[in-house]
Amino acid sequence: MRELVVLAFMTFDGVVQAPGGTEEDPSDGFEYGGWVPQYWDDDLGAAMGESMAPPFDLVLGRKTYEIFAAHWPHTDDPGAAELNAATKNVASTTLKELDWENSKLIEGHVPDGVRALKDEEGPELQVHGSGNLIQTLLEHGLIDEFRLKIFPLVLGTGKRLFAGGTVPAGMELASSRVLSSGVIVATYRTGPELRYATFGE
């Protein structure tokens, strides 16, 4: 069985929408796209490289797949070779043709399809972007690890990492550090029991 890992750029108030560009995802009237580039430096690039160092396949939602497919096959930027070589498993009911090499649709009900992928032999499964898909994965308890880059800004609006699919769950901090830019690089594992109590008991 292989693990499913979410890699996410996230604002301090949990927004994950359109980190990479002003026109990346303006859905629902979002006007604040492109909030990551001002923080990009060698340290953040190295941290992202570490997150993508293990061999991996991808699980992507439709919108992220289309954004990635329009960019990564046409560049030699860091990460391009790994993303292009990975098997891309795409959750979509509307896409029929997948032009990016090594791409295939997740068959049937998405949670069942992802469980089937996890049951296979192979490298870890990484989710990049794909905010809507993440809600489905959260709801069905399919995420094993979060590799987060938390940016020192708040937007007050936009799609959030922990949104409609969130259910109560414990997390265990596996590693963390703060970059000179103020970006927090943190990895959390799912699975610890969530306990409730009252002070003084």
N, C-alpha and C positions, 0 to 999 in steps of 0.2 A: 504494500500500500504506500502511496506517495502523498506528500503533504501539499496543501494549498496555502500559498503565501500572498498576502496583499501588500504591494508596494504603493505608497501614497505620499504625495505632497499635500500638506494640510495646513491651513491657517490656524492661528491660535484659537479661533472660535469654530474650528472644525470644518471649514469650507474646503472642498476639493475640486470645485468647478473651474475649468479653463485656466490651469496654472501656467501653461506654456505660451499663450498668445492672446491678443485682444479679440481675435475672431474665432478662437478655438471652439467655444461653446457658448453662444449668446442666448441659449434657450431660456425661456421664462423671463426674458428681459434683463438677463445678467449683463452688467456693464463693466465689470472689474477684471476681465480676463487679462492674463499676462502678468501675474503678481510674483512669479518665480524668477524671471531672468535677472532682475536687479540684485538678487542674492547669489547668483551663480558664480562660483570661484573654483579654484583648484581643489579646495577641501571638500566642497559639496560634490564636485565631480568624482573625487576619489571615493566618497561615501556611497554614491550611487553605484560606482563600479563594484564596490564590495557587496552591495545588495544583490547585484546581478552576477556575482562571481560563480556561484554553484551552477552546474548544468541545469537548464530549465526548459519547460514548455510553457506556453501562454494560454490563459483563459481570458477572453476579451468580450466585452459587449460590442454591439454593432457600431456605435458612434466612435468609440476609441479605436476599433479595428479600422474604420474608414480613415480616421486621422492618421494613424500609424502607417497604413498602406499607402497613403499619398506622400509620405515623407521618407520612411526608413529605407525602402529599396533604392532610393535615388541619392543617397549620401554615404560618405565614409566617416561620419561623425562617430565619436566613441559610443559604443553600444550597438552600432548598426549591424556588425557582423553577427553578434549574438542574437539579436532580435530577428534578423532575416533567416538565420539557421534554425531557430526554434520552431516547433510545431505550434501553429496558431489554432486553438479551438475556439470557435466563435459562436456566441449565443445570439441568435437572430431568427425571427420569423419572417423577415422581409427580404433578406439577402438570398440570392439564388446562385450568383457567380462570385467566387472568391479568387481574385487575380493574384494576390500576394503569395509567393511561393510557400509551400508547406502549410497551407491553410485548409481547414475543414470545419463544417458546421457541426455543432453539438446536436445530436439527434434527440428528438422527442422532448419530454418535459425537462427543463434545464436542470433542476436539482438532481433528478435521476441521472441525467447525462454527466453531470459533474461528479456524482458519486461513482459512476462507472469509470470515469477517467482516474479518479483517486485510487480505485481498486486495481488499476493496471500497474504493471512494472514500468519503471522509467524515471526520469528526473522529476524534481519538484515542479509543481504547477504554480506559476506566478500570474497574478492579476495586476495589471497596470491600468490606471484610470478606471473607466467602467463603473462609474458611481451608481448607476441604476442596477447593474448586475450585482454589485456588492451587497445591495439591500436584500436580494434574493439569497445570496450565500450566507449572510448574517442570519436571516430568518430560519434557515434550515441547518444552522450549526456546521457549516462546511469549511470554515476558515480555521487554520491551525496557527497562523502567525501573521502579525502585522509588522512590516518594516516601514516606519514612519519618518518623514522629514517634516518637522513642525516649524513653521515660519513665524517670525515675530511681527505679525500684523493681524488685524481683525477686519472683516468685511461686512459682517452683520447680515448678509444675505447670500444666497447661493446654495447649491447642492452640498450637503454635508456627508461626511464619511459615515457617521452613525445617525441614520435618519429613520425612514419608515420601516426598515427591516430589523431594527435593533431589538434584541431581547436581552433581559438581564443576564449578565455573565461576568465571571471573574477573569482577571488578566494577571500574568506574571511577567515582570520586567526581566528581560534576558540580557539587555545591554543598553547603554545610553552614553551620550557625550554631547557637549555643546560646542559648535563651531564658532570661530571668531566673528562670524556674521550674525550670531545669535540664533541660528537655526539649530534645533534640537534633533539629533539623530537617535532614534529609540526603536528598539525591537521588543515587542510584547508577544508572549505565547498565550493562547487560549487554553482553557481547561480547569484552572483552579476553582474550587467551590466558592460560590458567592454566599457570604454569611451576613446575617443581620443581628444587631444587638443594640442595646441602649446603654449610654454611659452610666456607670454606677452599679450595673448589674454584676 
